[in-house]
Amino acid sequence: MAIKSSNLLTTKPSPLTAMVTLLILFILAFYTLHFPHPSLSNKTTFQNIFLSSSSNSTISTYLRTLTMHPHLAGTKPNSKTATFLLNHFSSLNLPSHTTSYKTLLSYPLHSSLTAHFSNHSSPLNLPLTEPSAPSVVHAYHAYSPSGSVFAKPVFVNYGRDIDYRALGVDVKGCIVILRKGGNLGRSAMIEKAEANGAVAVLIYNDEGDTWRNGFERGHVMKGVGDPLSPGWGSSVDGSERLSLEDNEVLKRFPKIPSMPLSAEVADTVLSSLGGSPVPLDWRDAFNSKVTHVGPGPTMLNFTYLGEMKVATIQNVFAVIKGSEEPDRHVLLGNHRDAWTYGAVDPSSGTAALLDLARRFSILLSSGWKPRRTIILCSWDAEEFGMIGSTEWVEQNLINLGSKAVAYLNVDCAVQGPGFFVGSTPQLDSLILEVIKKVKDPDSEGVSVYDTWAAAAGGNNIQRLGRVDSDFAPFVQHAGVPSVDVYYGKDFPVYHTAFDSYNWMAEYGDPFFQRHVAVTGIWGLLALRLADDSILPFDYLSYANELQLYRDILSNMLDQKISVHPLTSSIEEFASAAKEVDDELKELRLLETAGQFVDMKRRAMNDRLMLAEKGFLDGDGLEGKQWFKHLVFGPPNDPEKLDFFPGIADSITRSASTGERERLAEIQHEIWRVARAIQRATSALRGEFT
């Protein structure tokens, strides 16, 4: 069909219209030349408003409210805590909602431990929970099988392979006593004890002198997420669930019972042991009177009865919709459930999340409109194995794959002094920029960066291959760039009934200034990722990290194994990272000149955002298929190698195989990582091969 020309299009403009048009163009050109980035000044203003709106007393009040009662996942008090967060978000006019799941949790019904000493004195009933803590759940290991054992105890230090070799004692049929540490999680400790023939495991925390009657609760399940819905979200209605008898479920639980001990109770038992003397190299950090390892002559009568049941958990969300790119999401998360009162773990982080919401609300009332969408996430059942966050990630995997810019995690916001941060490497530069803008909470007149850099002797950003907080499903299953921020390395009341508001106010952060610092860093990271027109990612840092890993690996491996596939793929990745860096500089110059670059910017941001997903492999790690990331993930033996988990596991596994099979298995895993890096390179370049 022919289209007639419109008279409006063919009519000549009047002289007055032409003059007005020229004047407008002149004003725009002048403004662009002299004030090229009005948005930059606005962003700085909003960042300053965010920092100046901090309030340590407000965070303190939030924490006091959160810690008035224990709030274990799957219980009514934790459901009330979810309602408290939901009401807080709503009171700030932030759109909010909950997402519920039915998942398998584990609770204690009965436990006892009696010591029968060789001097024929009366049997001694040993305490199995803290004194004067009636409202707190009794000390236990979630997902431990029930069982009753009468056997000799034997002390095996941290329960590592090297410890069993140094022990020189057969532990078959014995109750193994272990102290926390040695880079082994509870599940790995129990698995190794079981492999050596032990019939039960008792674990105690030997750190500190003051809180030696505290019991460290925790779970002993392998992997993360609901064991009844591996790989898919266990929604409340109509979700498929495996049975408890399914092999996929059973292999995630230990076969022998276990229990936490206090250091005080452990001392009572360990000081009564005979047998071989404690090896000299175990005594380096001992905080007890143990001199011999056993077995016996003391006998222990240990009983644990627990129940596993499907319970409802709730994730709570507040959403701040983006004004220009609402389909791009910056996620900030903290888990809400606690073994006890949880002042440090996790309520220090939850208090920070509540304060973030308050401060973002202030920004919104000041005219701030984030470019991208921000989601505040309160996860449930993290203490049972990152269940709430994992179910949500599994349920939203496709959207996360295409829409998630980054995930920013804060778990225990404050454990004590000292700043610590972990990240995927493309966020390193952003972290350094942000911590230079936040005041150090413990030193006058300096930034967090100044103190941190001096203490660490340079950049000491950790990596996210661990499986101990809610960043794990985002990084290791979904390939989302992530950050983990906290103050304080360890704290002596971890998972005990003493993790209370009073402990935080007296020891952890008496003036709540460390809470203010963490909240400031968390929020500034979010503001940069949500508001910067071009995402502040730096893949040159990632290339350098990969090169470092290749060098370390090369020095470890047999000369018969070739690392050339890694070398060439990393070189290509580094080349792509340099090309992108040059493109970013050019793009920012065009932005500064006021040129229209929306489509170029969008395409570049997609490449920056999606490159992390190239490191995922659909087959996952051998024997741990849920973990897809081939650069950062949980190796079986983190002491040997804490990166390239597939390669690390192949080195460990192949030690017992023939030479030819050993070399072939390791070489195969090297090729897998090389292919993953090639995929990331293609994504970064945004081109097909």
N, C-alpha and C positions, 0 to 999 in steps of 0.2 A: 504494500500500500504506500502510495506517495505521501510524503509529509510536507505540508505547506509551511513556508517560513513565517515565523511570527513577526508582527510589526514591531514588537518590543525589541527584538534582536536586531532589526535593521534600522531603527530610528537613531539618528545621530544625537549624541548627548548635547545638552545646552552648554554654553560657555561657563555658566555658574556651576553646573554639575562637574564639568571638567576641572575647574579650579578647585572645587571641594575635594575631588578625587586625588588631584596632585598634592594637595595639602595633607590629606590623610596619609598618602604614601610617604611623603617627606617626614611626617611625624613618626610613622612606624620605622622608617629607616634610621632616623636619628635615635629613637628609643632603643632599637636593636643594637646600634653601634655603641651607644654609651651605657646601656643597661641590658646586656645580652641575656642575662639569666635572672629575671625576677623570681623565678621558682627557687633558685639557689638561695637567695636571701630569705625567702619564706621558709625553706627547709631548715636553714640554720636557726631561724626564729623559733620554729616549732621544736627543734631539738633542745634549744635553750629553755623553752617553757617546760618541756618534759623534765629536764634535769633539775630545774629550779623548783618543781612541784613535789620534790621528794619529801618524805616525812618518816623519820625513824619511829616516832611515837605511833603513827598510824599502822605501820607494819607490826609493831609490837602488839597493838590491840588486836589486829587480825590473828596473830599467832596465839595470843592468849585464848581467843574464842575457839580456834581450831583445836586446841589441845586440852580443852576442858574434860573430854572423855576419850577413851580409846576408840578407834574407828577402824576395825578390821574389815576387810573386804567381805561382802556378802551378809553383813550384819545391819541391824536397824540404825545404830549410831552412824555408820558410814553413809547410809542412805540419807540421814538427816544432814550430814556434812555436804552431800551433793546438793540438797535443797538450799542450804546456806549459800553455796556458790551461785546457784541459779538465781536466787533472789538478789544477791549482790550485783550480778551482771544486769539483771532487769532494772534494778533501782538506778543504774547508771544509763538507762535507756539504750543498752547494747542488746541487739537481737540475740536471743540465747535459746538453747534447746538441749535435751539429753538424748543419748542413744543407748539403749539397753541390750544386754546380751545374757543368755543363760550359759554358764560355764561351769566346769568341774572344779570345785574347791575342796579343801581338806582341813579338817578340824580335829582337835584332840578330845578324847572321851575320858581316858584314864592313863596314868603312867606311874611307875614306882621304880626305885633303885635302892637295893639293900646291899651293904658290904658285909661280908663274913671274913673277919680277920683271922690270921693263923694263930694268934695268941689265945684263941678260944673265948675271947670276950663276947658279950652279947652282940648279935647282928645290929648294924647301925643303919637306920632308915635315912637316906640322904635327901636333902631338899631338892626339888626339881622346878622351883620357880622362885621369884624374888619375894622377900618378906614384905608384908604390908602392902600388897598390890592385888586386892581381891577382885577388882573390876577388870584386870588385865588378863588376857588369855594365857593359860598355863604354857610354859615353855615347851615347844615341840618343833619338829621338822615337818612341814606340810608335805604330803604325798609319801611320807614314810609308811611302809607296810606295818601292820600290827604284828606283834610277836612277843614271845616270852623266852628268855635265855638265862641259863645258869652256867657261868663259865669264868675262866681266869681272864683278868685284864692284862693287856700288854700295851706299852707306850711306843708309838711309831712316829714321833715327831710330827711333821706336816703330812705324812702319808704319801710322799712322793715315791717314785720308783727307786730313786737313789737312797731314800730312807729305809725302805724294806731291805735293800742290799746291804746297807751299813749295819742294820739291826742284827743280822746273823741269827735270827730266832724264827722258828716256825710259828706263824700266828693262826694256823688252821684250828678251827674250833674255839678260838678266843674272841673276847670282846676287845676291839681295838680302840684305844684312846688317842685322839689326835688334837693338836693345837692348830688354830686358824693361822693360815699364812702359806708361804711357799708358792704363791701364784696358782693355787688350786681352789676351785669352787667346791662347795659341799658335795655336789653330785659326783664330781671327779674323785674326791676323797673316798666316798663310799664305794664307787665302782672299783677303785684300786684295792680297797680292803676286801671287797667281795671276791675279786680275782685272786687274792692271796689266801682265801679260805676263812676269813673272819666271819663270825656269825652275827655280830652287831657292831655299831660304831657310836662312840660318844665323842663330841667335838666341843672344845672350850676355847675361849678367847684369852690369851695370856698377856694382852697389852694393858699397861697401866697398873697403878697400885691402889687406886681409890675405889674403883667400882668392880671389885673382884667377886662380888656376890650377884652380878648380873648375868642373865642367860640370853644368849644371842639366838633369837628365833630366825627362821628362814625356811625356804623351800628346797627340796632335793630332787626336783623333776629335771629331766634332761630337756633341752630345747626351750622354746618360748611359745606362748599362746595356749589356748584351750586344747587340752589333749584329745577331747572328743570331736574337735572340728579342725584337724590339721590342714591348714592351707585355705580355709574359707571362714568367713565371719559367722559366728554362732548367734544369729539374731534370735530374739525371744520367740517369735512365732514361725513355725514351719521350716526350721533349719534341720538339715540332716545331721545326725550325731552318731558317732561310733559307740559301741557298747564297751563297758569296762573290761570285758573279756577279750576284746579285739587285740591281736598281736601288735598293731600299730600303737595302741594305747599302753599295753603292758610293758613294752620295751622302753618307755619313757620313765618308768618308775624303778627304783632300786628293789632288790629282792630281799635285802636284810634290813631290819629295823635300825633306826638311829635316833639320836636325842642330843640336844645341846646341854652342856654342863656349864656351871659357873667356874671360874678359875679357883674359887674357894673349895668347891666340891671336888674338882679335879685334884687339887693339892692333897686332900684327905686320902684319896685313892692312890695317887702316884707315890706319895711318901711311904706307902706300905709295901711297895713292890720290891721283890728280890730279883734273882736272876742276874743277867749281865749288866755291867755298869753302862750308864748313858754314854754313847760315843762323844768324844771331845768336841767335835765340830757341831754338835747339836746344842751346846751350852752357851753359844754366843749371845743369844738374846733371851735366855731363860729368865722367867719371873716367878719360878716355883722352886720347891725344895726337892724335886725329883733327882734321884741319884742312880736308880736302877730301872731297867725297862720291863722286867718280868720275863715270862708270864707268871702271874701270881706272886707269892702263894695266896694272896687275898682272892676270894671268890666274889663275883657280883651276880646278884639276881635282878635282872632287868626286864621290865614289862612295859609295853606300849600298846594302847588300844586307840585307834583313831577311826574316823569315818570320812568317806568321800561322798560329797553330795553336789548336785547341780543347784547353783544359786544364781540369783540375778545380780548383775553388776551394772553400773551406770557411768558412762562418760558424759561430761558436761562441756558445752561449747558456748562461746560468745563470738559473734561474727561482726567485723567492721568491714563493710563492703567497699571495695575499691571503686574510685570514681572514673578511672580511665581504662584500667585493665582488670575488671572484676573477676575475670576467669583465671587470673594468676594469684596463687595463694602463698602467703607466708604464715607458717604454723609455729605457734609457741606452746610448748607442753610441759606439764608437771603432773606427777601422779598424786592422788589424794589419799589413798588407803594407807594405813599404818599398822604395824604389828601391835603397837601399844599406843601411847599418847602421840608419839611421832613428832616431837618438836623440831628435831633436825630432819628426820627422814619420815615423811616428805614435807612436813608442814611449813618449814622455813621457805621452801620453794613455792608452796601454795599461797603463803602470805605474800610473797613477791608477785605471784600471778594476780592476786586480788588487787595489789597496789598498781600493777601495770594497767589493769582495767580502769581503775580510778584516774590514773594519769592520762591514759588515752582519752577518757571521757572529757577531761579538762581540755585536751588538744582539740577535740571535736567541737566543743563549745567556743573555742578560740578561732574557729574557721578552718581547721585542718581537715583535709579530705585525702586519705591515702590514695596513692595511684593504684596500688594493688590491694587485694583483699587480705585482711589479717584475721586469723582464727586463733583464739585462746582456747586451749584444750586442757581439761582436767581428766586425767586417766584414772581408771579404777583397776584394782587387782594387779598392780605392778608387782607387789611383793610375792605373788604366787607364780611369777614368771612372765612379766610384761604382758599380761593377758588382755587388759582393756585396750592398750594401744595396738597390740598385734591384731586383735579381732577387727579393729577399725581400719587398720592398714590393709588387711586382707580383703575387707569388704569394699574398700575404696581404691583398690590397686590401680585400676585403669585411669581414674581421675588424677590420682597422685602422679602417675607416669607422665601425664601431659600437662598438668596444671600446677604442681607443687614447685615453688621456687626454692624453698629451704625449710628445714625443721630446726627450731632452736629449743634445746632441752635444758631445763633446770630441775634437778631432782632434790638433793640436799643442798639448798642454796648456801647454807652456812654450817660448817662443821667445826670451824676454828679459824686460825690465822693462815694467810697465804692464799694467793689467787691461783686457780688452776683452770685450764681450758683445754678442750679437745675439739677437733673438727676434721672434716674432710678438707684436703689441702687447698682447694680453690678459694676457701674462705679465710685463709691465714691473713692475707693483707688487710682485709676488712676488720678482722679482730684487732690487729695491731693499731689501726687507725682509731677504732672506737675506744680501746682502753687507754689511749692517750688523752681522751676527753673527760674521763671519769676520775674524780678525786680519790686518792688512796684513803681507805677508811682508818688506817693505823698510823699514818705519817702525815705531818703537816706540810702543805705546800708542794706536794708531788702528786703525780698521777699514778693510777694502778699500773700503767706500763712501766714507769720509772722503777718502782719497787720490784715488780715481777721480773723485768729484764735483768736487774742487778742480782736478784736471788737465783735466777735460773742460769745466769752466765750467758744469756742470749735467748733466742727464740726457742722455747721448749713447749710447743703445742703438741698435746697428745693426739693419738689417732683413735678411731672409733671401731676397733675390732673386738672390743669387749662385749659381753652380753650381761650387763649389770644395770641397765636403765632403758628408758623408753626410746632412745635414739636407735636401738638395735633394729627393730623392724623397719624403720625408715631408711637406714643406710643399707643394711645387710639383706633386706628382702625387696625393698622398693627402689633402692638407688637414688634416694633424695639427699642432696647436699645438706649437711647437718653440723650443728655446734652443740657442745655440752659445756656448761659453765658452773663453777662452784667455788666456794671459799673453804679452805681447810682440807687436809689430806685424809685424816682419819679422826674418829672420835670414840672415846672409851665406852660410851653408853649405847652403841649401835645395836638396834633391834631389841633393847632391853626395856624393862619398865621404868628405868631412870631417864629415858629420853623424853624429858618433860620441859614445860615452859621454864620452870625454875632452873634447870640445868643450863638452858640457853641463856637466860638472863644473868646467871652467875659466871658461867665459863665460856660458852660458845661465842656470844656477841653481846656483852653487857649493855652497850649503848645502841645496838642495832644499826650501826653504821656500815657493817659488812653487808647486811641485808640491803641497805640503800645502794651500795656499790654494785652488787649483783643485779638488782633491779634496773639500775642505770645502764649497765652493759647490755643486759637482755633487751631492754627497750630501744636503745640506740641501734643495736644490730637490726631489730625489726623495722625501725624507721628507715634506715638506709636501704634495706632490702625491699621495703614496700614503696618507697618514694623515689629512689634514684631512677631516672629515666632509663639508664643503661645499667644493668645489674653489675654490682661491684665484685665480680668474680675474677680471679687471677689464676689461670691454668699454668703459667710458668712455674708457680710454686708446686703444683701437682707434678709437673715434669721433673723438677729437681728431686722431689720425694721418691718418685719411681726410680730415678737413676741411683739414688742412695740405696734403695732396696736391692736393686740389681747388683750393686757392688758388694753388699754384705752377703748376698746369696752366693755370688761367684766365689767368694773366699771360703765358703762353707763346703761347696760341692766337690765331688770327685772330678778330676780332669776329664774323665770319660763322658761326663754329662755336659752338653753344650748349652750355654746361656745365650747363644747368638740370636735365637728367635726373640728373646726378651730385649736384647740390645737393640736390634733393628726396629722393633715395634716402639720402644721408648724414644728412640731417636726421631722417628716419624711423628710421635705424639708431641715431642718437644718442638719440632718444626711447625706443627699445626698451632701449638700454643703461642709461638712467636708471631705467626701470621695473624692470629686473632688479636694479639696485643697491638700489633701495628694497625689493624683495622679499627680497634677500639679508639686509639689515639686519633685517627682520621675522623671517625664518627663524632667524637666529642668536639673536634674542631668545627665540624659542620654544624653541630648543635649550637656552639658558641656564636657562630656567624649567623644564626637565625634561619638556617636553611631547613626545609621540610624533609625530615628523615624518619618519619613514623614507620614506614614499611621496613626500611633498613634496620631500624632500631628493634622492631618486633622480631625480625628474622635473626638478628644477632642474639637477642635475649633468649630465643628458643634454643639456639645452639649452646649458649652458656649453661642453660638450665638442664638440658637433656643429656649433656656429655657424660655425666656421672652414671647414667643408666647403661652406658656402654660396658661398664665393668661388671655388669650382671651376666650370669650364665644360666640359661634355662634349666640345666641339669643340676645346678647347685653343687655343693661340696659332697664328696664321697661319704656316704653314711649320714649326711646331714643336709639333705637335698633342699630343705626350706631356706637355708642360708645360700644366697645366690651371688654375693659379691666376692670376686676373686682377688681383690686387693686387701679389703678389710673384712675380717670375719673371725670366728672363734677357732683357732687351731687346737688340736688335742693336747699339745704340749707347748704353751706360750713361752716357757723358759727358753726354748731353742730358737723359735722364730715367731714374732707376733705380727707378721704381715704375710701376704700371699698364703692364706690358710690352706689352700689345696696343695700347694707345693710343700708346705710345712708338714701336713698330715702324710703326704706320700713318703717323705723322708722317714717319719716315725714308723709308718706301717711297713715299709719295705725293708726295714732293718732285719726282719726275721725271714726274708725270702731269699731265693737264689740271686746270684750276682746279675744275671741277665734280666730277670724279672724286676729286680730292684731298680736298675738303670732305666728300664723301659717305663716303669710307672712314674718315676720322677720326671723323666723327659716329657711324658705325655702331659703332666700337670703344667710344666713350663710352657708347652705349646698352648694349652688352654688359656693361661694368663696372657700370653702374647696375643692371642686372638681377641681377648677381651679389650686389651689396650688398643688394638686396631679398630675395634668397634667404637670405642670412645673417641678415637682420632677422627673417624668418619663423621660422627655426630658433631664434634667440635667444628669441623670444616663445613658441615651442613651440606655435604655433597655425596652423591652415590659414587661408588668406586667404578 
